[in-house]
């Protein structure tokens, strides 16, 4: 884990700082940004929902930016001008806190001023293998060649952390390839240079929901075996969940048990009055339009609950938005958590079928 965080910090710092360009706000209307993840993931759709249903009614523009994922998002939230919000996986946030506690000054400088607005939903960890693979369960990936997401992504850290937990040893360097989701699926099915592609995405993820029925000829998902000791070790950080066949009805025929990681909406401990004012208005708008998000936004919003649970050591809510949200929560009737709705429904033949390459 320490090596992983150090490598993420080293790879991201120069790129983020060099690429950060201050954006001058338009007169009369603030111009903010939110960092999400890849264009085929769930984070970017959640960001678009926040821009449309929350930020716009709150009176400011929210530009939705692609990124490599959570680890990069933390860096950009901290250093890139104009970025006021970020979507971050809980294990990535905790990894930075752990490194700060262990004495890593860079990690501490990055993570300590960050604050949470609220928890969102669980993101499923998809362990993808070829359809003809002898592997059937997640705990069988030990020693296999694995695509773990781009360097600097939340998926990469999740992949390495889960492997370390399950097998009590780091993912071997020689078995690790840092790939985008599309690259990983291509290498898995076309040149077969990897055995497993790990993809973290809240269902229904566009990457999978747009696949054709023939996809089942090329890929399958590994299942979580509750009886395996590796599963018990993974559950120290991750939680059991189910990838529903209805989320990917075009190619998935059965529900698949897996692991999840929590997604959070993150900001900075701002003191500038105008920023505090806008983020408080954003929170009020989130409360006022929460039902609209659940009805018209990405299906994952149906898993989000309007609540602020207690946080672990080192985790802190942003005080102004916490006050606004607690006031909102007090005025709302308690609602049971709902399940996701049915989702919306492409180079080699495999890539066309999997939706990762369009002719």
N, C-alpha and C positions, 0 to 999 in steps of 0.2 A: 504493500500500500504506500509506504513512504516514497519508494522509487517511482511508483506510478504518479503520485502527485507532483513530485519534483520534475518529472519529464513533462507533465502537462503544463506546469508553470513555465518551464523553459521554452516549450514550443509555442505557447500562446502569447507570452508577454510582448515579445518584439512585434509579432504580427498585429496584435490588437492596438498597441500603442502607436505603431507606425501608420496604421490604417484609420485611426480615429481622427475625424475632421469635425470640428464644431459646426453645428447647423444653426444659423441665425433664425430665431423665432419670427414668424410672420406677425405683423402688427395686429394686436387685438385678439389673437388666438394662439395659444401655446402649441408648439410643435414637439411632441415627445416621441420616443421610440421604445419598442419592446423587442427583445431578442428571443427567438423561439428555437427552431431546429430546421431540418431539411424540408423541402417543398412537398415531399410525399408523406411526411409524418403527421402526427396529431397536434403537436405543439403549435404549428403554424396556423392551423385552423382555429385553435383556441384563441390565439393572438388576434386573428381576424374578427372573431366574435367579440372580443373585448373592445377592439377598435370601433366596431359598428354599433354594438348594443350598449356599450358602457362609456367609452371615452367621448364619442361624438355627442351624446346627450349631456355629458359633463362639461362640454364647451371647449375641448381641445382636440387636436388631431393626434392620432397615435399611428405611427408608421410601423408596420410589421416587418421585421428583418429576419431573413434566413440565417442560420448558423450551423456549426457542427454539432451543437447540443449543449448540455448543461454546464460542462466544465468551461467551455468558451463563454457561455452566457454569464457566468460568475465574473470572469475577467472583464467582459465588456460592460456589465452592470457597474463595475467598480471604476473603470477608467475611460470608457468611451463617452464623449460629450453627447448629450441628447438622449442617451439610453436611461430611462427612468424606471423601467420594469423588465423583469426577466422571468422565464419559466425554467425551473430547476428541479432536478430529481433529488429526493431526500438523501440518498446514499452519497451523491456527489457533494452536497452541502456538508454532510457529516464528515466526509473525508477531509475537506478543507479545515473544519473545526478540529479534527483529530491532529492534523499536521501542525496547526497553530499551537495547540496544547503541548505538542511534543517539542516545540521550540523553533519551528520553521517560521522565520520572520516574514518571508514573502507571503506565505499562506495566511498568517495573522493579519498582515496589512490589507490583504484582499477581503477576508471574510468578516472581520470584526465589525466594520461599519454597515454591513448588509443587514436588512431586516425583512421579516416575512409580513405579507399582507394577509394571506390565508392559505390553508391547504386546499388542493383541488381534488384530484382523483387518483386512482391507481393506474399505473401504466404496466401493461403486460410485457413480460420478457419472452420473446418468441425464439425458440431454439429450432432452427430450420435445417433439415438435412435432405439429401436426395431421396426420392420415393423408393429407390431400391436399396437404401442404406440398411445395414444390419442393425443399426442403432434404433432403439425404440423409446428409451427413457433418458431424461436429462442427465442423470448421474453416470451415464455411459460415455460422456464426452471426454473423459480423461485421456490425455495423450493424443488427441485428435488435432488436426490442423483447423484453426478456428478464425473466422472473420469477425472482428470485434467492434467494428465501427471506426470512424476516423479518429486519428490522434487528437486529443482535446475534446472529444465528445463524451457525453454522459454515458452513452452505450459502451464505449471503450472501458470506462472505469467500472461500470456495472458488470461487464463481462469478466474483467480481471478480479473484481471483488468476489463475485459469486463463485468463480473457479477456486480462488484461494480458500473461501469458506468451505466449499464442498470437499476439497481434496487436501486441505492443509498444506498446500504448496503453491507457489506462484505459477501462473500460466507460462509455460516455456516460451522464450523469445522466438525460438526456431519454429514454433507452432502457431505464432500469432501474426495475423495480417490486419493492418488498419485500413478498413475499406468502408466506403459508403454502402448504404443498404443495397443500392442497385448493383454496385460492383461486386458485393458479396454474393448476391443471388446469381450473377453471371458466372463468377468463378466457381460457384458451387455446382451449377448445372451444365455449363458449357465446357470450360476447360478442366473442371473437376480438380482444381488445385487446392481446394479446401474441403473439409468434411462437414463443417458446421458453420452456419451463419447465425450470429446472435443479433437480434433486432429488437430494440425496446420501443414500443409504440402502443399507445392506448387504442383499444378497439372501438369502433372500426377504423383502422388506419388505411388511408388511401392506397398505400403501397400494395396491400393485400386485397382490399375490397374491389379493386379494378382488375384483378386477375381473372383469366378465362377458366372455364371448367376443366380444360385440358391441363391446367396447372398441377392437378393431382397426379399426372403421369410423371412429373418432374420433382416435386417436393412434397414433404410432409413435415409435421411438427412433432417434436419429441414431447413425451408426457412426463409429468412430475409423478414420481413413485413415492407415495406417502410412507411406505415401509422402509425405504432406503436410508441408511444412516447419513448419507450425504445430504439428503433432504432436510433432516433435522438440523444439520450444521448450517445449511443455507438459511434456514428460518430464523437465525439469530439477527439477520438484517432484512430479509425479504419475507413476503407473505404469500401463502397459497392463493390461487385464483383460478378462474376458468376462462379459456378462450372459447367463446360460444360459436357453434357451427353457423348460427344465424348471422353472426358478424361478417362471415365470409362465405355466404351461402353458395356462391358460384363454384367453389372448389373444395370447401371443407365439409365433410359429411358427418362428423361427430364432434362433440365438445372435447376440448383438450385441457387437462389440468396443467397449470404452470405456476410461475412465480411472478410477483409484482413488486413495483417500487412506487412510492408516493411522489406526486408532482406538486410543487408549491409555486405560488405567485410571490415574487421577491422584489424588493425595492432597496433603497439606500436610506440611511438615517439622515434625511435632509433637514436643514434648519432654515433655509431660505423661505421667507414667508409665502412668496408666490407659488413655489413648488409644493409646499405643505398644503396650501389652499386648494391647488388643482388636484392633488392626490386625495385630499379629503372629499372633494366633489366627486372624484372618480369612485370612491368608496360608497358615497351616498347613491350614486348612479347604479353601482353594482347591486346594491340592495334593492333599489326601486325597479331595476330591470332584470332581477334574478329569475323571475318566472318566465320572462321572455327568452332569456338565455337557455333555460331548460326546454322551452317549447320549440324554439326556432334555431338554436345553435347546434354545434356538434353534439352527437348523442352522448358523449362523455359528460356533458353538463348535467345529465340526469343522475350521475353518481356524486356530484358535488353537493355538499351539505353546507348550509349557512351556519357555520359554527367555528369557534376558535378553541380547539383543544389545548390542554397544557402542553408545554414544549420541554424538550430535553435540555440539559445543561449546554449553555452557549447559544441556544436558539432564542431569538427575541422577535416579538412583533414590533412593527412600526407604530409608535404610540398614537399619533393622530388618527391613523386608519383603524387601529384597534379600538379606539374610543368610539369612532363612528360605526364600526361593525357591531360592537357590543350593544350599542343603542338600537341598531337595526334588528339584531337577533332578539332583543327583549320585546320588540314590537311585532314579531312574526309568530304565528302558531307553530308548534312543533310539527314537523313533517317527517314521516318515515322515509328512509333512503329508497329511491326507486332504482329499478334495474334499467340497463341500457335498452334503447329501442332498436328495432331492426334497422340496419345501416343502409346507406345509399348504395345504389349499385352503379403497343403495346409494346444484320442482327440475325440472331439465330432463332429457330422456331421456339426454343425454350424461352428466350428473352421476350418474344412477342406474347407468348402465352402468359408469362409472369407479369407482363405489363411494365417491364423495365426498359423496353426499347420499342419505339414506334417507327414503323416504316413510312 
